[in-house]
Every structure is written in structure tokens, then in C-alpha cells.
Amino acid sequence: MNDAEIRALILQLISDIAPEADTASADDGQDMREAFDLDSMDFLNLLAAIHEKLKVNIPERDYDKVFVLGEAVAYVREALRRQ
């Protein structure tokens, strides 16, 4: 899975969780929580959805590594590579 596919999947999952989020204007450098108005439960639901779809576990100690969209894409890419 390449970066564009991972990014598209994350944005689709965000749209599923927060339908009001404007994912069309997503910026890879923005904090997803702020950009898409995700509260803590929405963010945890996003991480659970990533785990469900890709079997990538993101432990709590790594949450700060996936707040930003571009960093989340890189994190997932590396996790998939290690599988």
C-alpha cells in the first residue's frame, strides 16, 4: 500500500467518523484533531478503524506520532512494512 492509498483510507475513515469534516481540503501538515474537529473519542475511533482495516496497532505511547495527517501516513506505512 502506497502513501496515497494510506492517506485516502485515513481520510475516508475520518469522513465515516465525522461526516461534517471537510477532508477535501486536507493538509498533510495539520493536526487532524484540529483540522477535522475530532474530539478524543473521534480520534480513538479513527485509530480503532485503522486497526480494523489494516491490522495496524497504534499504542497509546505513539499517539503523538499520528496526530498530523502526513505523520500518520508515514507511521502506518512503516507499520505495514514491518508486518
Backbone bond lengths (Angstrom), bond angles and torsions (degrees), N, CA, C in turn:
res aa  C-N    CA-C-N  psi(-1)  N-CA   C-N-CA  omega(-1)  CA-C   N-CA-C  phi
1 M - - - 1.442 - - 1.531 107.59 -
2 N 1.325 116.80 128.49 1.459 119.92 -178.90 1.533 111.17 -91.83
3 D 1.332 115.18 174.52 1.463 120.31 -175.89 1.525 112.34 -60.07
4 A 1.327 117.28 -41.02 1.464 120.38 -178.70 1.528 110.83 -63.15
5 E 1.324 116.98 -39.48 1.465 120.99 178.97 1.527 111.28 -68.64
6 I 1.323 116.44 -41.15 1.469 120.47 178.20 1.532 109.76 -64.23
7 R 1.326 116.40 -44.64 1.461 121.51 179.35 1.529 110.60 -60.49
8 A 1.327 116.39 -45.92 1.467 120.68 -179.99 1.523 110.76 -62.13
9 L 1.333 117.11 -40.11 1.462 120.46 179.40 1.526 110.56 -65.66
10 I 1.323 117.39 -45.41 1.466 120.32 179.40 1.523 109.98 -60.09
11 L 1.318 117.06 -44.09 1.465 120.15 179.91 1.529 111.29 -65.22
12 Q 1.326 117.30 -36.82 1.462 120.09 177.09 1.529 110.38 -65.66
13 L 1.320 116.41 -41.40 1.466 120.11 178.28 1.521 110.71 -63.71
14 I 1.329 116.75 -39.27 1.469 120.00 176.77 1.522 109.60 -62.29
15 S 1.326 117.07 -43.63 1.474 120.74 178.80 1.523 111.56 -61.23
16 D 1.328 116.21 -36.68 1.463 120.17 178.23 1.531 111.37 -66.76
17 I 1.328 115.95 -38.75 1.460 122.05 -176.85 1.528 111.38 -79.76
18 A 1.320 115.80 -40.61 1.469 121.49 -177.35 1.529 108.63 -130.69
19 P 1.329 116.86 81.73 1.467 120.70 -175.05 1.532 114.47 -57.24
20 E 1.313 117.02 -22.84 1.462 120.04 -179.76 1.530 112.70 -80.16
21 A 1.336 117.54 -9.55 1.467 121.65 -178.28 1.523 110.41 -68.65
22 D 1.327 115.61 135.89 1.456 121.72 178.34 1.528 108.67 -91.06
23 T 1.318 116.07 83.61 1.466 120.59 -177.25 1.527 112.10 -77.27
24 A 1.328 117.83 -14.38 1.465 120.75 -179.87 1.528 111.25 -64.80
25 S 1.323 116.75 -27.71 1.466 119.85 -179.20 1.533 111.44 -103.62
26 A 1.310 117.02 28.49 1.463 121.84 -176.93 1.528 111.01 -63.30
27 D 1.321 115.03 136.12 1.461 122.99 177.82 1.521 107.08 -115.07
28 D 1.327 116.17 125.34 1.461 120.24 -176.32 1.524 113.88 -62.84
29 G 1.324 117.81 -17.17 1.460 121.06 -179.09 1.511 114.93 -94.95
30 Q 1.324 117.17 -1.70 1.466 120.56 -177.64 1.523 111.77 -91.60
31 D 1.313 113.76 149.38 1.457 121.13 172.08 1.533 106.89 -68.36
32 M 1.311 117.64 121.26 1.464 121.65 -176.40 1.521 111.94 -61.58
33 R 1.324 117.09 -32.39 1.459 120.12 -179.11 1.523 110.43 -63.38
34 E 1.321 116.20 -40.95 1.463 120.43 179.54 1.529 111.45 -78.62
35 A 1.323 116.38 -44.89 1.465 120.97 -175.45 1.523 112.42 -62.15
36 F 1.330 116.36 -36.14 1.466 120.38 -175.19 1.521 112.89 -113.82
37 D 1.336 116.21 11.03 1.459 122.73 178.34 1.532 111.49 53.64
38 L 1.339 114.94 49.33 1.469 120.80 178.94 1.521 109.09 -90.07
39 D 1.325 116.99 126.06 1.454 119.34 173.76 1.526 108.22 -83.25
40 S 1.308 116.63 -179.27 1.468 119.60 -175.00 1.527 112.41 -62.46
41 M 1.321 117.36 -37.32 1.474 119.55 178.18 1.523 111.00 -68.75
42 D 1.329 117.45 -39.85 1.464 120.47 176.69 1.528 110.03 -59.89
43 F 1.335 116.17 -43.43 1.459 119.96 -179.41 1.520 111.08 -64.20
44 L 1.325 117.13 -43.09 1.467 120.02 177.23 1.525 111.03 -64.57
45 N 1.325 117.28 -37.13 1.468 120.56 175.90 1.522 111.04 -64.12
46 L 1.334 117.01 -36.81 1.464 120.69 176.42 1.524 110.65 -62.66
47 L 1.314 117.03 -45.81 1.463 120.35 179.48 1.524 111.14 -63.98
48 A 1.319 117.28 -39.13 1.469 121.09 176.78 1.523 110.66 -64.59
49 A 1.328 117.13 -39.01 1.467 120.99 179.58 1.522 110.64 -67.70
50 I 1.327 117.50 -38.68 1.467 120.57 176.12 1.518 109.36 -62.02
51 H 1.323 115.81 -43.78 1.468 119.67 178.45 1.527 111.07 -61.50
52 E 1.320 116.44 -43.71 1.465 120.63 -178.60 1.532 111.79 -64.47
53 K 1.317 116.69 -43.15 1.472 120.93 -176.17 1.521 113.03 -77.25
54 L 1.340 117.00 -39.72 1.461 120.37 -171.49 1.523 114.36 -115.85
55 K 1.330 116.41 -4.54 1.469 121.35 -177.27 1.523 111.88 61.59
56 V 1.336 116.16 31.21 1.459 122.05 176.69 1.518 107.59 -101.47
57 N 1.321 115.61 118.46 1.457 121.16 177.67 1.522 108.78 -90.95
58 I 1.318 116.53 129.07 1.457 121.56 176.90 1.521 107.02 -114.53
59 P 1.329 117.09 101.53 1.468 119.79 -177.67 1.526 111.27 -68.74
60 E 1.316 115.80 156.99 1.459 121.66 -176.92 1.528 112.08 -55.08
61 R 1.319 117.10 -35.34 1.465 119.95 -179.14 1.534 112.43 -64.65
62 D 1.345 117.13 -17.54 1.466 121.59 -179.50 1.527 113.80 -102.89
63 Y 1.309 118.19 3.89 1.467 120.15 -177.68 1.522 111.71 -54.57
64 D 1.342 116.64 -40.27 1.466 119.11 -178.52 1.525 112.54 -65.87
65 K 1.314 117.41 -13.75 1.466 121.71 178.43 1.522 112.67 -86.83
66 V 1.322 117.24 -6.89 1.470 119.70 -176.52 1.531 113.02 -126.67
67 F 1.319 118.23 14.37 1.461 120.61 177.27 1.531 111.34 -69.40
68 V 1.330 116.79 -36.20 1.466 122.91 -177.75 1.526 108.58 -92.18
69 L 1.329 116.76 133.76 1.462 121.23 -174.43 1.523 112.76 -53.73
70 G 1.301 118.46 -50.34 1.469 121.20 -178.83 1.516 112.41 -61.64
71 E 1.317 116.30 -37.89 1.466 120.61 178.61 1.522 110.80 -71.00
72 A 1.329 117.08 -34.75 1.462 120.89 177.01 1.523 110.19 -65.07
73 V 1.323 116.60 -41.45 1.472 120.59 178.00 1.527 109.55 -60.45
74 A 1.333 117.37 -46.94 1.465 121.26 179.86 1.527 111.11 -63.39
75 Y 1.315 117.41 -41.20 1.470 121.63 179.40 1.528 110.26 -61.18
76 V 1.322 116.28 -47.84 1.471 120.34 -179.11 1.519 110.25 -64.74
77 R 1.334 117.19 -42.50 1.473 120.86 178.73 1.527 110.36 -56.65
78 E 1.323 116.79 -47.72 1.468 120.29 -179.35 1.526 111.51 -66.16
79 A 1.315 116.98 -38.91 1.468 120.22 178.48 1.526 110.72 -64.40
80 L 1.317 117.23 -39.87 1.465 120.79 177.73 1.520 110.74 -66.72
81 R 1.319 116.64 -37.76 1.466 121.35 179.29 1.538 110.54 -63.13
82 R 1.331 116.18 -36.93 1.471 120.63 -178.51 1.529 112.87 -75.26
83 Q 1.323 117.22 -17.78 1.483 119.87 -176.89 1.506 111.46 -71.70
